[in-house]
Structures are given as C-alpha cells and as structure tokens.
Amino acid sequence: MLFNAFKADGFNSKQFFLSFKDRAHISKSKLDADESTEYLNADESNTIMNRNEIGKRYISAMNVTYDLLFSVYEINSMSLFCARIFKSEDEVKRKLGVFIKRFKKPNFEVRIFGMQNNESPILIGRLLEVVKTYKLGVYEVDLFGDQTRNIAFDAKNGMSFNILMNDRIYRAGELKTNLTEDQFKAQLK
C-alpha cells in the first residue's frame, strides 16, 4: 500500500497514516525517570542490540517535523535500529546495512514517521528503495500532515509510542507545527 501511495499524485499533500492500531502513549517523565532512553537529534542514529534489563530500553525523538524518523526492529533478538534523517541518508544506509546483516533468519518490522505537508518526498523514495532492497516489512507509517511528532521506540516489544511531554493527553491543535522549514534548518546549524 505504501509503495502504491508513494507513486500517486498528491502523496505529500496531506497526512498519510497506515497502522493496524492507534499508537499508545508514554509519559516523558517515565522515560526520563530511570534513564532508559536515548534521544536522537536530526541526522543521528542509534542501536540497541539484544536488550537486557540493565541497558537502555527506548530510543526516542522529540520535535520531529521536517525530518524523517524510522526504526527497524528485529523481533527474535529484540534488537532495534533507529535513525532520524534530514540532510543525507548515506551514513544511515551504511549503518542499517551493518545492522541487518547481523541476523541469520531475521524477522524485521519497519516504522516510518515525519515530514510535513508538501515537503518533497524524495527522501522517502530513497528510504523505500532500501526497504525494498532488504525486503523489510513496513508495519506503521505516519508521514506528512502539519503535526510535530514526539516518538519513542521500545526495544522490548518493537512498539512505537507518542511521548506525552507534560504527562497528559494533548489538546486539539497543540501539536500543530509552527516552525517553517527554514527555521528548522537554522536550528540544525
């Protein structure tokens, strides 16, 4: 469904959401309380391999707007690779290849988030080529729209969560992006 939608006109003009259920919530205070999360900035990636009880459990990204956030979860080993891309995906492709080649009989789940309405879908197209090359299954997609996303990925079960910044459900319009792409680029410098 994602590949067909990508080829259609107007793919990037409104929110594109595919999931088998609504995304659960997790409070930021819970993530920060036991220091169980690693936070990603734009153009960073991180991996949790063979998660154990004393290591990190979550990889999170705050204020995802014009960038692209994706995760690859290997179910059998409870291993998680996450990347947040804005400028270039080349280094991420290399790291993803290393992650994928570690497994003999893998069972992968991919989740893709981010970007804003009318933003160029070229980066997504290049990411989908990688997904196709490695024959990865895409399980959740939340692209475009006008919302800022705060997402946590759980290495224990592969799920994604909406992070509740103030430990409460957001009010209508509270996550609407007020940042322009130029302002976002300026923040990265």
Secondary structure, 3 states (H helix, E strand, C coil): CHHHHHHCCCHHHCCEEECCCCCEEEEHHHHHHCCCEEEECCCEEEEECCCCCCCCCEEEEEEECCCEEEEEEECCCCEEEEEEECCCCHHHHHHHHHHHCCCCCCCEEEEEEECCCCCCCHHHHHHHHHHHHCCCEEEEEEECCCECEEEEEECCCCCEEEEECCCCCCCCCCCECCCCHHHHHHHHC
